[in-house]
Amino acid sequence: MTEQHVVKKMAKIHCAKGPKNCKTCREYAKEIRYELLDTDPQENELAARPMIELEVMGEKTWVTFDVIAYFDTMDELQEYTAKNDIKIEQIIDE
Ligand SMILES: [Zn+2]
């Protein structure tokens, strides 16, 4: 099994009301966070895992994932991946 790591750029989330109905959400939405995902997590059949759609070799496919960590900046993320010898396969822009 090959490990696959993906970075997802996403807006910070404040609450369930969303940017349309909440001023703080609107503020948060301007800030981007980087979510480091492991899209080949250890099998655990009992766990209902979240899924994400990825493009793998030109084909869109759904995979399960684990969130490894969140980062406020790309610099922090790169420092972490360098330290932990993680290769980022894909960066997803939301
Ligand atoms: Zn809110």
PDB file of the backbone (N, CA, C, O) and the ligand in Angstrom, with CONECT records:
HET     ZN  A 101       1
ATOM      1  N   MET A   1       0.828  -1.199   0.000  1.00  0.00           N
ATOM      2  CA  MET A   1       0.000   0.000   0.000  1.00  0.00           C
ATOM      3  C   MET A   1       0.866   1.255   0.000  1.00  0.00           C
ATOM      4  O   MET A   1       1.812   1.358   0.781  1.00  0.00           O
ATOM      5  N   THR A   2       0.560   2.167  -0.836  1.00  0.00           N
ATOM      6  CA  THR A   2       1.312   3.416  -0.839  1.00  0.00           C
ATOM      7  C   THR A   2       0.568   4.462  -0.026  1.00  0.00           C
ATOM      8  O   THR A   2      -0.660   4.551  -0.059  1.00  0.00           O
ATOM      9  N   GLU A   3       1.319   5.222   0.678  1.00  0.00           N
ATOM     10  CA  GLU A   3       0.705   6.282   1.453  1.00  0.00           C
ATOM     11  C   GLU A   3       0.462   7.480   0.556  1.00  0.00           C
ATOM     12  O   GLU A   3       1.298   7.838  -0.274  1.00  0.00           O
ATOM     13  N   GLN A   4      -0.662   8.073   0.731  1.00  0.00           N
ATOM     14  CA  GLN A   4      -0.934   9.252  -0.073  1.00  0.00           C
ATOM     15  C   GLN A   4      -1.367  10.400   0.823  1.00  0.00           C
ATOM     16  O   GLN A   4      -2.304  10.289   1.614  1.00  0.00           O
ATOM     17  N   HIS A   5      -0.668  11.481   0.673  1.00  0.00           N
ATOM     18  CA  HIS A   5      -1.003  12.650   1.476  1.00  0.00           C
ATOM     19  C   HIS A   5      -1.484  13.788   0.594  1.00  0.00           C
ATOM     20  O   HIS A   5      -0.910  14.093  -0.452  1.00  0.00           O
ATOM     21  N   VAL A   6      -2.543  14.390   1.053  1.00  0.00           N
ATOM     22  CA  VAL A   6      -3.185  15.435   0.283  1.00  0.00           C
ATOM     23  C   VAL A   6      -3.394  16.633   1.197  1.00  0.00           C
ATOM     24  O   VAL A   6      -3.692  16.485   2.382  1.00  0.00           O
ATOM     25  N   VAL A   7      -3.235  17.808   0.633  1.00  0.00           N
ATOM     26  CA  VAL A   7      -3.509  19.020   1.389  1.00  0.00           C
ATOM     27  C   VAL A   7      -4.774  19.653   0.850  1.00  0.00           C
ATOM     28  O   VAL A   7      -4.932  19.837  -0.357  1.00  0.00           O
ATOM     29  N   LYS A   8      -5.665  19.979   1.756  1.00  0.00           N
ATOM     30  CA  LYS A   8      -6.891  20.635   1.342  1.00  0.00           C
ATOM     31  C   LYS A   8      -6.903  22.047   1.916  1.00  0.00           C
ATOM     32  O   LYS A   8      -6.810  22.254   3.126  1.00  0.00           O
ATOM     33  N   LYS A   9      -7.020  23.004   1.010  1.00  0.00           N
ATOM     34  CA  LYS A   9      -7.151  24.389   1.450  1.00  0.00           C
ATOM     35  C   LYS A   9      -8.603  24.612   1.821  1.00  0.00           C
ATOM     36  O   LYS A   9      -9.506  24.298   1.045  1.00  0.00           O
ATOM     37  N   MET A  10      -8.823  25.148   2.993  1.00  0.00           N
ATOM     38  CA  MET A  10     -10.214  25.387   3.356  1.00  0.00           C
ATOM     39  C   MET A  10     -10.343  26.622   4.232  1.00  0.00           C
ATOM     40  O   MET A  10      -9.407  27.018   4.928  1.00  0.00           O
ATOM     41  N   ALA A  11     -11.512  27.210   4.180  1.00  0.00           N
ATOM     42  CA  ALA A  11     -11.777  28.366   5.009  1.00  0.00           C
ATOM     43  C   ALA A  11     -11.951  27.893   6.442  1.00  0.00           C
ATOM     44  O   ALA A  11     -12.417  26.781   6.690  1.00  0.00           O
ATOM     45  N   LYS A  12     -11.574  28.740   7.372  1.00  0.00           N
ATOM     46  CA  LYS A  12     -11.815  28.432   8.782  1.00  0.00           C
ATOM     47  C   LYS A  12     -13.311  28.375   9.024  1.00  0.00           C
ATOM     48  O   LYS A  12     -14.082  29.140   8.445  1.00  0.00           O
ATOM     49  N   ILE A  13     -13.701  27.464   9.883  1.00  0.00           N
ATOM     50  CA  ILE A  13     -15.129  27.316  10.162  1.00  0.00           C
ATOM     51  C   ILE A  13     -15.424  27.826  11.562  1.00  0.00           C
ATOM     52  O   ILE A  13     -14.709  27.512  12.513  1.00  0.00           O
ATOM     53  N   HIS A  14     -16.491  28.622  11.680  1.00  0.00           N
ATOM     54  CA  HIS A  14     -16.859  29.166  12.979  1.00  0.00           C
ATOM     55  C   HIS A  14     -18.056  28.436  13.567  1.00  0.00           C
ATOM     56  O   HIS A  14     -17.967  27.882  14.663  1.00  0.00           O
ATOM     57  N   CYS A  15     -19.177  28.429  12.851  1.00  0.00           N
ATOM     58  CA  CYS A  15     -20.360  27.767  13.376  1.00  0.00           C
ATOM     59  C   CYS A  15     -21.253  27.304  12.223  1.00  0.00           C
ATOM     60  O   CYS A  15     -20.926  27.507  11.053  1.00  0.00           O
ATOM     61  N   ALA A  16     -22.367  26.688  12.560  1.00  0.00           N
ATOM     62  CA  ALA A  16     -23.220  26.079  11.547  1.00  0.00           C
ATOM     63  C   ALA A  16     -24.057  27.087  10.756  1.00  0.00           C
ATOM     64  O   ALA A  16     -24.639  26.738   9.729  1.00  0.00           O
ATOM     65  N   LYS A  17     -24.117  28.312  11.219  1.00  0.00           N
ATOM     66  CA  LYS A  17     -24.947  29.309  10.530  1.00  0.00           C
ATOM     67  C   LYS A  17     -24.394  29.658   9.149  1.00  0.00           C
ATOM     68  O   LYS A  17     -25.138  29.916   8.203  1.00  0.00           O
ATOM     69  N   GLY A  18     -23.074  29.658   9.068  1.00  0.00           N
ATOM     70  CA  GLY A  18     -22.446  29.911   7.774  1.00  0.00           C
ATOM     71  C   GLY A  18     -22.270  31.388   7.485  1.00  0.00           C
ATOM     72  O   GLY A  18     -22.846  32.243   8.157  1.00  0.00           O
ATOM     73  N   PRO A  19     -21.453  31.679   6.458  1.00  0.00           N
ATOM     74  CA  PRO A  19     -21.094  33.065   6.136  1.00  0.00           C
ATOM     75  C   PRO A  19     -22.281  33.966   5.804  1.00  0.00           C
ATOM     76  O   PRO A  19     -22.209  35.180   5.989  1.00  0.00           O
ATOM     77  N   LYS A  20     -23.364  33.381   5.320  1.00  0.00           N
ATOM     78  CA  LYS A  20     -24.524  34.203   4.953  1.00  0.00           C
ATOM     79  C   LYS A  20     -25.214  34.797   6.175  1.00  0.00           C
ATOM     80  O   LYS A  20     -25.722  35.917   6.127  1.00  0.00           O
ATOM     81  N   ASN A  21     -25.229  34.039   7.271  1.00  0.00           N
ATOM     82  CA  ASN A  21     -25.996  34.450   8.436  1.00  0.00           C
ATOM     83  C   ASN A  21     -25.182  34.843   9.659  1.00  0.00           C
ATOM     84  O   ASN A  21     -25.739  35.236  10.684  1.00  0.00           O
ATOM     85  N   CYS A  22     -23.892  34.738   9.552  1.00  0.00           N
ATOM     86  CA  CYS A  22     -23.068  35.001  10.734  1.00  0.00           C
ATOM     87  C   CYS A  22     -21.859  35.841  10.359  1.00  0.00           C
ATOM     88  O   CYS A  22     -21.101  35.503   9.449  1.00  0.00           O
ATOM     89  N   LYS A  23     -21.694  36.956  11.089  1.00  0.00           N
ATOM     90  CA  LYS A  23     -20.614  37.883  10.784  1.00  0.00           C
ATOM     91  C   LYS A  23     -19.255  37.249  11.058  1.00  0.00           C
ATOM     92  O   LYS A  23     -18.310  37.440  10.293  1.00  0.00           O
ATOM     93  N   THR A  24     -19.160  36.495  12.150  1.00  0.00           N
ATOM     94  CA  THR A  24     -17.883  35.850  12.489  1.00  0.00           C
ATOM     95  C   THR A  24     -17.500  34.828  11.432  1.00  0.00           C
ATOM     96  O   THR A  24     -16.328  34.690  11.082  1.00  0.00           O
ATOM     97  N   CYS A  25     -18.492  34.117  10.930  1.00  0.00           N
ATOM     98  CA  CYS A  25     -18.227  33.160   9.852  1.00  0.00           C
ATOM     99  C   CYS A  25     -17.665  33.874   8.635  1.00  0.00           C
ATOM    100  O   CYS A  25     -16.754  33.376   7.974  1.00  0.00           O
ATOM    101  N   ARG A  26     -18.214  35.044   8.346  1.00  0.00           N
ATOM    102  CA  ARG A  26     -17.732  35.815   7.183  1.00  0.00           C
ATOM    103  C   ARG A  26     -16.267  36.192   7.388  1.00  0.00           C
ATOM    104  O   ARG A  26     -15.469  36.122   6.453  1.00  0.00           O
ATOM    105  N   GLU A  27     -15.915  36.592   8.611  1.00  0.00           N
ATOM    106  CA  GLU A  27     -14.532  36.933   8.920  1.00  0.00           C
ATOM    107  C   GLU A  27     -13.634  35.705   8.773  1.00  0.00           C
ATOM    108  O   GLU A  27     -12.561  35.763   8.173  1.00  0.00           O
ATOM    109  N   TYR A  28     -14.103  34.603   9.332  1.00  0.00           N
ATOM    110  CA  TYR A  28     -13.310  33.367   9.298  1.00  0.00           C
ATOM    111  C   TYR A  28     -13.100  32.890   7.869  1.00  0.00           C
ATOM    112  O   TYR A  28     -12.043  32.360   7.525  1.00  0.00           O
ATOM    113  N   ALA A  29     -14.122  33.086   7.042  1.00  0.00           N
ATOM    114  CA  ALA A  29     -14.075  32.570   5.671  1.00  0.00           C
ATOM    115  C   ALA A  29     -12.963  33.219   4.848  1.00  0.00           C
ATOM    116  O   ALA A  29     -12.528  32.675   3.832  1.00  0.00           O
ATOM    117  N   LYS A  30     -12.512  34.389   5.301  1.00  0.00           N
ATOM    118  CA  LYS A  30     -11.435  35.071   4.580  1.00  0.00           C
ATOM    119  C   LYS A  30     -10.090  34.417   4.854  1.00  0.00           C
ATOM    120  O   LYS A  30      -9.143  34.559   4.080  1.00  0.00           O
ATOM    121  N   GLU A  31     -10.024  33.695   5.976  1.00  0.00           N
ATOM    122  CA  GLU A  31      -8.758  33.056   6.341  1.00  0.00           C
ATOM    123  C   GLU A  31      -8.736  31.620   5.863  1.00  0.00           C
ATOM    124  O   GLU A  31      -9.687  30.861   6.051  1.00  0.00           O
ATOM    125  N   ILE A  32      -7.645  31.277   5.252  1.00  0.00           N
ATOM    126  CA  ILE A  32      -7.500  29.915   4.727  1.00  0.00           C
ATOM    127  C   ILE A  32      -6.644  29.091   5.679  1.00  0.00           C
ATOM    128  O   ILE A  32      -5.626  29.551   6.197  1.00  0.00           O
ATOM    129  N   ARG A  33      -7.080  27.890   5.883  1.00  0.00           N
ATOM    130  CA  ARG A  33      -6.274  26.940   6.638  1.00  0.00           C
ATOM    131  C   ARG A  33      -5.903  25.786   5.735  1.00  0.00           C
ATOM    132  O   ARG A  33      -6.549  25.534   4.718  1.00  0.00           O
ATOM    133  N   TYR A  34      -4.874  25.106   6.114  1.00  0.00           N
ATOM    134  CA  TYR A  34      -4.419  23.965   5.322  1.00  0.00           C
ATOM    135  C   TYR A  34      -4.599  22.705   6.141  1.00  0.00           C
ATOM    136  O   TYR A  34      -4.104  22.581   7.261  1.00  0.00           O
ATOM    137  N   GLU A  35      -5.321  21.780   5.549  1.00  0.00           N
ATOM    138  CA  GLU A  35      -5.639  20.544   6.231  1.00  0.00           C
ATOM    139  C   GLU A  35      -4.809  19.428   5.586  1.00  0.00           C
ATOM    140  O   GLU A  35      -4.920  19.179   4.386  1.00  0.00           O
ATOM    141  N   LEU A  36      -3.991  18.771   6.377  1.00  0.00           N
ATOM    142  CA  LEU A  36      -3.180  17.672   5.852  1.00  0.00           C
ATOM    143  C   LEU A  36      -3.929  16.362   6.057  1.00  0.00           C
ATOM    144  O   LEU A  36      -4.255  15.982   7.182  1.00  0.00           O
ATOM    145  N   LEU A  37      -4.195  15.680   4.945  1.00  0.00           N
ATOM    146  CA  LEU A  37      -4.990  14.452   4.987  1.00  0.00           C
ATOM    147  C   LEU A  37      -4.169  13.241   4.575  1.00  0.00           C
ATOM    148  O   LEU A  37      -3.311  13.305   3.694  1.00  0.00           O
ATOM    149  N   ASP A  38      -4.462  12.146   5.241  1.00  0.00           N
ATOM    150  CA  ASP A  38      -3.901  10.858   4.839  1.00  0.00           C
ATOM    151  C   ASP A  38      -5.035  10.123   4.137  1.00  0.00           C
ATOM    152  O   ASP A  38      -6.017   9.735   4.769  1.00  0.00           O
ATOM    153  N   THR A  39      -4.896   9.933   2.826  1.00  0.00           N
ATOM    154  CA  THR A  39      -6.011   9.331   2.078  1.00  0.00           C
ATOM    155  C   THR A  39      -5.867   7.816   1.947  1.00  0.00           C
ATOM    156  O   THR A  39      -6.572   7.167   1.174  1.00  0.00           O
ATOM    157  N   ASP A  40      -4.942   7.283   2.719  1.00  0.00           N
ATOM    158  CA  ASP A  40      -4.830   5.831   2.749  1.00  0.00           C
ATOM    159  C   ASP A  40      -4.659   5.384   4.210  1.00  0.00           C
ATOM    160  O   ASP A  40      -3.638   4.813   4.593  1.00  0.00           O
ATOM    161  N   PRO A  41      -5.699   5.666   5.006  1.00  0.00           N
ATOM    162  CA  PRO A  41      -5.578   5.378   6.433  1.00  0.00           C
ATOM    163  C   PRO A  41      -5.601   3.877   6.711  1.00  0.00           C
ATOM    164  O   PRO A  41      -6.023   3.083   5.870  1.00  0.00           O
ATOM    165  N   GLN A  42      -5.143   3.507   7.891  1.00  0.00           N
ATOM    166  CA  GLN A  42      -5.192   2.109   8.320  1.00  0.00           C
ATOM    167  C   GLN A  42      -6.634   1.614   8.242  1.00  0.00           C
ATOM    168  O   GLN A  42      -7.564   2.298   8.668  1.00  0.00           O
ATOM    169  N   GLU A  43      -6.799   0.432   7.698  1.00  0.00           N
ATOM    170  CA  GLU A  43      -8.156  -0.122   7.593  1.00  0.00           C
ATOM    171  C   GLU A  43      -8.768  -0.299   8.970  1.00  0.00           C
ATOM    172  O   GLU A  43      -8.138  -0.818   9.891  1.00  0.00           O
ATOM    173  N   ASN A  44      -9.962   0.127   9.083  1.00  0.00           N
ATOM    174  CA  ASN A  44     -10.722  -0.115  10.305  1.00  0.00           C
ATOM    175  C   ASN A  44     -12.170  -0.224   9.876  1.00  0.00           C
ATOM    176  O   ASN A  44     -12.868   0.776   9.705  1.00  0.00           O
ATOM    177  N   GLU A  45     -12.596  -1.439   9.711  1.00  0.00           N
ATOM    178  CA  GLU A  45     -13.902  -1.664   9.107  1.00  0.00           C
ATOM    179  C   GLU A  45     -15.075  -1.172   9.946  1.00  0.00           C
ATOM    180  O   GLU A  45     -16.170  -0.941   9.433  1.00  0.00           O
ATOM    181  N   LEU A  46     -14.830  -1.017  11.233  1.00  0.00           N
ATOM    182  CA  LEU A  46     -15.931  -0.584  12.088  1.00  0.00           C
ATOM    183  C   LEU A  46     -16.128   0.930  12.047  1.00  0.00           C
ATOM    184  O   LEU A  46     -17.189   1.442  12.407  1.00  0.00           O
ATOM    185  N   ALA A  47     -15.111   1.619  11.612  1.00  0.00           N
ATOM    186  CA  ALA A  47     -15.204   3.073  11.616  1.00  0.00           C
ATOM    187  C   ALA A  47     -15.884   3.584  10.351  1.00  0.00           C
ATOM    188  O   ALA A  47     -15.542   3.186   9.237  1.00  0.00           O
ATOM    189  N   ALA A  48     -16.834   4.457  10.544  1.00  0.00           N
ATOM    190  CA  ALA A  48     -17.430   5.134   9.396  1.00  0.00           C
ATOM    191  C   ALA A  48     -16.539   6.330   9.122  1.00  0.00           C
ATOM    192  O   ALA A  48     -16.479   7.267   9.917  1.00  0.00           O
ATOM    193  N   ARG A  49     -15.860   6.293   8.010  1.00  0.00           N
ATOM    194  CA  ARG A  49     -14.897   7.344   7.736  1.00  0.00           C
ATOM    195  C   ARG A  49     -15.464   8.404   6.795  1.00  0.00           C
ATOM    196  O   ARG A  49     -16.288   8.118   5.926  1.00  0.00           O
ATOM    197  N   PRO A  50     -15.006   9.612   6.994  1.00  0.00           N
ATOM    198  CA  PRO A  50     -15.382  10.648   6.027  1.00  0.00           C
ATOM    199  C   PRO A  50     -14.715  10.357   4.692  1.00  0.00           C
ATOM    200  O   PRO A  50     -13.694   9.670   4.641  1.00  0.00           O
ATOM    201  N   MET A  51     -15.280  10.869   3.627  1.00  0.00           N
ATOM    202  CA  MET A  51     -14.708  10.624   2.308  1.00  0.00           C
ATOM    203  C   MET A  51     -14.462  11.934   1.587  1.00  0.00           C
ATOM    204  O   MET A  51     -15.089  12.956   1.866  1.00  0.00           O
ATOM    205  N   ILE A  52     -13.537  11.870   0.657  1.00  0.00           N
ATOM    206  CA  ILE A  52     -13.214  13.053  -0.130  1.00  0.00           C
ATOM    207  C   ILE A  52     -13.048  12.622  -1.583  1.00  0.00           C
ATOM    208  O   ILE A  52     -12.583  11.518  -1.865  1.00  0.00           O
ATOM    209  N   GLU A  53     -13.430  13.499  -2.491  1.00  0.00           N
ATOM    210  CA  GLU A  53     -13.269  13.175  -3.902  1.00  0.00           C
ATOM    211  C   GLU A  53     -11.918  13.686  -4.384  1.00  0.00           C
ATOM    212  O   GLU A  53     -11.587  14.863  -4.235  1.00  0.00           O
ATOM    213  N   LEU A  54     -11.162  12.791  -4.955  1.00  0.00           N
ATOM    214  CA  LEU A  54      -9.835  13.143  -5.460  1.00  0.00           C
ATOM    215  C   LEU A  54      -9.736  12.802  -6.923  1.00  0.00           C
ATOM    216  O   LEU A  54     -10.462  11.952  -7.439  1.00  0.00           O
ATOM    217  N   GLU A  55      -8.806  13.494  -7.593  1.00  0.00           N
ATOM    218  CA  GLU A  55      -8.528  13.115  -8.956  1.00  0.00           C
ATOM    219  C   GLU A  55      -7.227  12.326  -8.943  1.00  0.00           C
ATOM    220  O   GLU A  55      -6.161  12.883  -8.680  1.00  0.00           O
ATOM    221  N   VAL A  56      -7.312  11.050  -9.221  1.00  0.00           N
ATOM    222  CA  VAL A  56      -6.140  10.193  -9.215  1.00  0.00           C
ATOM    223  C   VAL A  56      -5.890   9.733 -10.645  1.00  0.00           C
ATOM    224  O   VAL A  56      -6.713   9.042 -11.245  1.00  0.00           O
ATOM    225  N   MET A  57      -4.771  10.119 -11.164  1.00  0.00           N
ATOM    226  CA  MET A  57      -4.389   9.814 -12.544  1.00  0.00           C
ATOM    227  C   MET A  57      -5.522  10.147 -13.523  1.00  0.00           C
ATOM    228  O   MET A  57      -5.880   9.346 -14.387  1.00  0.00           O
ATOM    229  N   GLY A  58      -6.054  11.321 -13.361  1.00  0.00           N
ATOM    230  CA  GLY A  58      -7.075  11.818 -14.268  1.00  0.00           C
ATOM    231  C   GLY A  58      -8.482  11.305 -14.021  1.00  0.00           C
ATOM    232  O   GLY A  58      -9.424  11.695 -14.710  1.00  0.00           O
ATOM    233  N   GLU A  59      -8.620  10.424 -13.032  1.00  0.00           N
ATOM    234  CA  GLU A  59      -9.951   9.869 -12.764  1.00  0.00           C
ATOM    235  C   GLU A  59     -10.436  10.354 -11.411  1.00  0.00           C
ATOM    236  O   GLU A  59      -9.701  10.310 -10.425  1.00  0.00           O
ATOM    237  N   LYS A  60     -11.679  10.816 -11.370  1.00  0.00           N
ATOM    238  CA  LYS A  60     -12.232  11.230 -10.093  1.00  0.00           C
ATOM    239  C   LYS A  60     -12.657  10.007  -9.301  1.00  0.00           C
ATOM    240  O   LYS A  60     -13.346   9.121  -9.806  1.00  0.00           O
ATOM    241  N   THR A  61     -12.236   9.982  -8.070  1.00  0.00           N
ATOM    242  CA  THR A  61     -12.544   8.826  -7.249  1.00  0.00           C
ATOM    243  C   THR A  61     -12.752   9.249  -5.795  1.00  0.00           C
ATOM    244  O   THR A  61     -12.174  10.237  -5.343  1.00  0.00           O
ATOM    245  N   TRP A  62     -13.575   8.502  -5.070  1.00  0.00           N
ATOM    246  CA  TRP A  62     -13.816   8.813  -3.661  1.00  0.00           C
ATOM    247  C   TRP A  62     -12.919   7.953  -2.800  1.00  0.00           C
ATOM    248  O   TRP A  62     -12.828   6.740  -2.987  1.00  0.00           O
ATOM    249  N   VAL A  63     -12.262   8.592  -1.860  1.00  0.00           N
ATOM    250  CA  VAL A  63     -11.402   7.848  -0.953  1.00  0.00           C
ATOM    251  C   VAL A  63     -11.720   8.247   0.492  1.00  0.00           C
ATOM    252  O   VAL A  63     -12.242   9.329   0.759  1.00  0.00           O
ATOM    253  N   THR A  64     -11.390   7.339   1.408  1.00  0.00           N
ATOM    254  CA  THR A  64     -11.533   7.679   2.822  1.00  0.00           C
ATOM    255  C   THR A  64     -10.291   8.439   3.255  1.00  0.00           C
ATOM    256  O   THR A  64      -9.252   8.366   2.598  1.00  0.00           O
ATOM    257  N   PHE A  65     -10.393   9.148   4.330  1.00  0.00           N
ATOM    258  CA  PHE A  65      -9.211   9.866   4.801  1.00  0.00           C
ATOM    259  C   PHE A  65      -9.213  10.071   6.313  1.00  0.00           C
ATOM    260  O   PHE A  65     -10.248  10.012   6.976  1.00  0.00           O
ATOM    261  N   ASP A  66      -8.026  10.310   6.818  1.00  0.00           N
ATOM    262  CA  ASP A  66      -7.823  10.745   8.191  1.00  0.00           C
ATOM    263  C   ASP A  66      -7.212  12.134   8.139  1.00  0.00           C
ATOM    264  O   ASP A  66      -6.374  12.421   7.285  1.00  0.00           O
ATOM    265  N   VAL A  67      -7.632  12.985   9.048  1.00  0.00           N
ATOM    266  CA  VAL A  67      -6.991  14.293   9.134  1.00  0.00           C
ATOM    267  C   VAL A  67      -5.761  14.151  10.020  1.00  0.00           C
ATOM    268  O   VAL A  67      -5.862  13.727  11.171  1.00  0.00           O
ATOM    269  N   ILE A  68      -4.619  14.501   9.488  1.00  0.00           N
ATOM    270  CA  ILE A  68      -3.388  14.412  10.261  1.00  0.00           C
ATOM    271  C   ILE A  68      -3.207  15.669  11.101  1.00  0.00           C
ATOM    272  O   ILE A  68      -2.939  15.591  12.300  1.00  0.00           O
ATOM    273  N   ALA A  69      -3.352  16.818  10.471  1.00  0.00           N
ATOM    274  CA  ALA A  69      -3.159  18.073  11.198  1.00  0.00           C
ATOM    275  C   ALA A  69      -3.682  19.252  10.391  1.00  0.00           C
ATOM    276  O   ALA A  69      -3.895  19.162   9.181  1.00  0.00           O
ATOM    277  N   TYR A  70      -3.880  20.345  11.090  1.00  0.00           N
ATOM    278  CA  TYR A  70      -4.282  21.607  10.456  1.00  0.00           C
ATOM    279  C   TYR A  70      -3.141  22.603  10.591  1.00  0.00           C
ATOM    280  O   TYR A  70      -2.418  22.615  11.588  1.00  0.00           O
ATOM    281  N   PHE A  71      -2.996  23.426   9.586  1.00  0.00           N
ATOM    282  CA  PHE A  71      -1.953  24.445   9.630  1.00  0.00           C
ATOM    283  C   PHE A  71      -2.537  25.780   9.185  1.00  0.00           C
ATOM    284  O   PHE A  71      -3.430  25.850   8.340  1.00  0.00           O
ATOM    285  N   ASP A  72      -1.991  26.844   9.793  1.00  0.00           N
ATOM    286  CA  ASP A  72      -2.455  28.179   9.425  1.00  0.00           C
ATOM    287  C   ASP A  72      -1.747  28.697   8.182  1.00  0.00           C
ATOM    288  O   ASP A  72      -2.300  29.496   7.428  1.00  0.00           O
ATOM    289  N   THR A  73      -0.543  28.242   7.981  1.00  0.00           N
ATOM    290  CA  THR A  73       0.199  28.714   6.812  1.00  0.00           C
ATOM    291  C   THR A  73       0.837  27.537   6.077  1.00  0.00           C
ATOM    292  O   THR A  73       1.054  26.464   6.641  1.00  0.00           O
ATOM    293  N   MET A  74       1.122  27.773   4.828  1.00  0.00           N
ATOM    294  CA  MET A  74       1.777  26.760   4.008  1.00  0.00           C
ATOM    295  C   MET A  74       3.199  26.507   4.522  1.00  0.00           C
ATOM    296  O   MET A  74       3.713  25.395   4.407  1.00  0.00           O
ATOM    297  N   ASP A  75       3.827  27.534   5.086  1.00  0.00           N
ATOM    298  CA  ASP A  75       5.178  27.373   5.640  1.00  0.00           C
ATOM    299  C   ASP A  75       5.199  26.355   6.771  1.00  0.00           C
ATOM    300  O   ASP A  75       6.058  25.474   6.816  1.00  0.00           O
ATOM    301  N   GLU A  76       4.237  26.490   7.684  1.00  0.00           N
ATOM    302  CA  GLU A  76       4.142  25.553   8.808  1.00  0.00           C
ATOM    303  C   GLU A  76       3.915  24.141   8.303  1.00  0.00           C
ATOM    304  O   GLU A  76       4.499  23.179   8.801  1.00  0.00           O
ATOM    305  N   LEU A  77       3.054  24.040   7.302  1.00  0.00           N
ATOM    306  CA  LEU A  77       2.756  22.736   6.731  1.00  0.00           C
ATOM    307  C   LEU A  77       4.006  22.111   6.121  1.00  0.00           C
ATOM    308  O   LEU A  77       4.290  20.932   6.334  1.00  0.00           O
ATOM    309  N   GLN A  78       4.742  22.906   5.367  1.00  0.00           N
ATOM    310  CA  GLN A  78       5.939  22.378   4.706  1.00  0.00           C
ATOM    311  C   GLN A  78       7.013  21.981   5.713  1.00  0.00           C
ATOM    312  O   GLN A  78       7.760  21.024   5.506  1.00  0.00           O
ATOM    313  N   GLU A  79       7.072  22.732   6.799  1.00  0.00           N
ATOM    314  CA  GLU A  79       8.017  22.396   7.859  1.00  0.00           C
ATOM    315  C   GLU A  79       7.655  21.029   8.447  1.00  0.00           C
ATOM    316  O   GLU A  79       8.522  20.183   8.668  1.00  0.00           O
ATOM    317  N   TYR A  80       6.392  20.838   8.687  1.00  0.00           N
ATOM    318  CA  TYR A  80       5.906  19.577   9.252  1.00  0.00           C
ATOM    319  C   TYR A  80       6.145  18.395   8.315  1.00  0.00           C
ATOM    320  O   TYR A  80       6.617  17.342   8.744  1.00  0.00           O
ATOM    321  N   THR A  81       5.820  18.571   7.046  1.00  0.00           N
ATOM    322  CA  THR A  81       5.975  17.467   6.100  1.00  0.00           C
ATOM    323  C   THR A  81       7.461  17.136   5.884  1.00  0.00           C
ATOM    324  O   THR A  81       7.817  15.976   5.679  1.00  0.00           O
ATOM    325  N   ALA A  82       8.318  18.157   5.930  1.00  0.00           N
ATOM    326  CA  ALA A  82       9.755  17.916   5.790  1.00  0.00           C
ATOM    327  C   ALA A  82      10.261  17.115   6.982  1.00  0.00           C
ATOM    328  O   ALA A  82      11.020  16.160   6.822  1.00  0.00           O
ATOM    329  N   LYS A  83       9.832  17.513   8.178  1.00  0.00           N
ATOM    330  CA  LYS A  83      10.254  16.862   9.405  1.00  0.00           C
ATOM    331  C   LYS A  83       9.794  15.408   9.459  1.00  0.00           C
ATOM    332  O   LYS A  83      10.511  14.535   9.948  1.00  0.00           O
ATOM    333  N   ASN A  84       8.600  15.164   8.955  1.00  0.00           N
ATOM    334  CA  ASN A  84       8.018  13.825   9.062  1.00  0.00           C
ATOM    335  C   ASN A  84       8.138  13.007   7.774  1.00  0.00           C
ATOM    336  O   ASN A  84       7.555  11.931   7.637  1.00  0.00           O
ATOM    337  N   ASP A  85       8.904  13.547   6.849  1.00  0.00           N
ATOM    338  CA  ASP A  85       9.166  12.841   5.610  1.00  0.00           C
ATOM    339  C   ASP A  85       7.869  12.478   4.877  1.00  0.00           C
ATOM    340  O   ASP A  85       7.690  11.350   4.418  1.00  0.00           O
ATOM    341  N   ILE A  86       6.994  13.440   4.782  1.00  0.00           N
ATOM    342  CA  ILE A  86       5.716  13.238   4.099  1.00  0.00           C
ATOM    343  C   ILE A  86       5.765  13.930   2.744  1.00  0.00           C
ATOM    344  O   ILE A  86       6.162  15.089   2.631  1.00  0.00           O
ATOM    345  N   LYS A  87       5.360  13.200   1.738  1.00  0.00           N
ATOM    346  CA  LYS A  87       5.320  13.774   0.405  1.00  0.00           C
ATOM    347  C   LYS A  87       3.876  14.128   0.081  1.00  0.00           C
ATOM    348  O   LYS A  87       2.985  13.284   0.177  1.00  0.00           O
ATOM    349  N   ILE A  88       3.654  15.354  -0.296  1.00  0.00           N
ATOM    350  CA  ILE A  88       2.293  15.783  -0.629  1.00  0.00           C
ATOM    351  C   ILE A  88       2.013  15.463  -2.097  1.00  0.00           C
ATOM    352  O   ILE A  88       2.741  15.893  -2.992  1.00  0.00           O
ATOM    353  N   GLU A  89       0.973  14.723  -2.318  1.00  0.00           N
ATOM    354  CA  GLU A  89       0.648  14.285  -3.673  1.00  0.00           C
ATOM    355  C   GLU A  89      -0.217  15.297  -4.410  1.00  0.00           C
ATOM    356  O   GLU A  89      -0.158  15.422  -5.633  1.00  0.00           O
ATOM    357  N   GLN A  90      -1.013  16.007  -3.642  1.00  0.00           N
ATOM    358  CA  GLN A  90      -2.010  16.839  -4.293  1.00  0.00           C
ATOM    359  C   GLN A  90      -2.442  17.959  -3.350  1.00  0.00           C
ATOM    360  O   GLN A  90      -2.551  17.765  -2.139  1.00  0.00           O
ATOM    361  N   ILE A  91      -2.682  19.120  -3.923  1.00  0.00           N
ATOM    362  CA  ILE A  91      -3.242  20.211  -3.143  1.00  0.00           C
ATOM    363  C   ILE A  91      -4.601  20.568  -3.728  1.00  0.00           C
ATOM    364  O   ILE A  91      -4.728  20.881  -4.911  1.00  0.00           O
ATOM    365  N   ILE A  92      -5.590  20.513  -2.886  1.00  0.00           N
ATOM    366  CA  ILE A  92      -6.951  20.750  -3.353  1.00  0.00           C
ATOM    367  C   ILE A  92      -7.398  22.151  -2.930  1.00  0.00           C
ATOM    368  O   ILE A  92      -7.312  22.524  -1.760  1.00  0.00           O
ATOM    369  N   ASP A  93      -7.866  22.898  -3.895  1.00  0.00           N
ATOM    370  CA  ASP A  93      -8.401  24.220  -3.639  1.00  0.00           C
ATOM    371  C   ASP A  93      -9.900  24.123  -3.511  1.00  0.00           C
ATOM    372  O   ASP A  93     -10.587  23.687  -4.434  1.00  0.00           O
ATOM    373  N   GLU A  94     -10.404  24.527  -2.372  1.00  0.00           N
ATOM    374  CA  GLU A  94     -11.860  24.454  -2.209  1.00  0.00           C
ATOM    375  C   GLU A  94     -12.505  25.698  -2.785  1.00  0.00           C
ATOM    376  O   GLU A  94     -13.728  25.833  -2.748  1.00  0.00           O
TER     377      GLU A  94
HETATM  378 ZN    ZN A 101     -20.506  31.660  12.723  1.00  0.00          ZN2+
END
